[in-house]
Amino acid sequence: MTRRGLFLSLLGGLMAAPLDSAWAAARVGSRLGYGPDPRQTVEIYALQGATGRPLLMLFDDGRGEGRRTARRLARRGFVAALADMRTMRGSEALVIADAALATAWVAERAAGFGGDPARLGVLGLGASANAALMLALDRRYMAAQGRPDLIRAAGALERSPTTKRDLTATQPEAYVRADAAPLWLGGRDQAATTLASRIEAVGRVQSLVESREARLTRAAIAFFSRELV
């Protein structure tokens, strides 16, 4: 067999081989750029043949949990868009603005990924937890993208409590409001859900302290499944 024939044979075998139905179709496009910076990329995870599915934006903290979480969400029928943002060591406002830009970019192309932009939620992991909460609570970020009412629900997993004195720039504590999208906060200790007590006064939040990661993920999935109907 010629080298070209061998290559085509291998390629045909790969195309015919069964792929992981929970995320292989999404990885066909690999990293998609939603902005000019190399860090402004998004990866889409979805069931093959998905159409009209709830859409969940994921903001990772760089520890690798994002891809694992995205695969779990895809297996449960979500279209999960895992967004990378510019460096966390820079301006927090820049990170949140990137999260807003990525969310609007994915929503505009949702049908092509099998998602429904009318059923969109955001979930921040670890250091990116605030970005998700800010998109839901501070109107300015999504309004700047021309989509002020896009987000239907928001969640934060393992959020680090803030130590900043000035909360008005980038901290969700300053933007609690009764008409915000429903929120979910989960973590291994009470510190990860400290925002909850302030929002619970207006009845828009659920929280869970749980040491087992799998149970936290299941709780987050249950929340978004219920809110993004």
WOUR-V166892 format. One record per run of one state. SS is the DSSP state (~ for helix, > for strand, _ for the rest). FROM is the first residue (numbers start at 1). TO is the last residue. If there is no record, write none. Layout:
{{SS	FROM	TO} {SS	FROM	TO}}
This chain:
{{_	1	2} {~	3	16} {_	17	23} {~	24	27} {_	28	31} {>	32	33} {_	34	40} {>	41	45} {_	46	52} {>	53	59} {_	60	64} {~	65	75} {_	76	78} {>	79	83} {_	84	91} {~	92	108} {_	109	109} {~	110	113} {_	114	114} {>	115	125} {~	126	137} {_	138	138} {~	139	143} {_	144	150} {>	151	157} {_	158	171} {~	172	175} {_	176	181} {>	182	187} {_	188	189} {~	190	193} {_	194	195} {~	196	200} {_	201	204} {>	205	209} {_	210	212} {~	213	227} {_	228	229}}
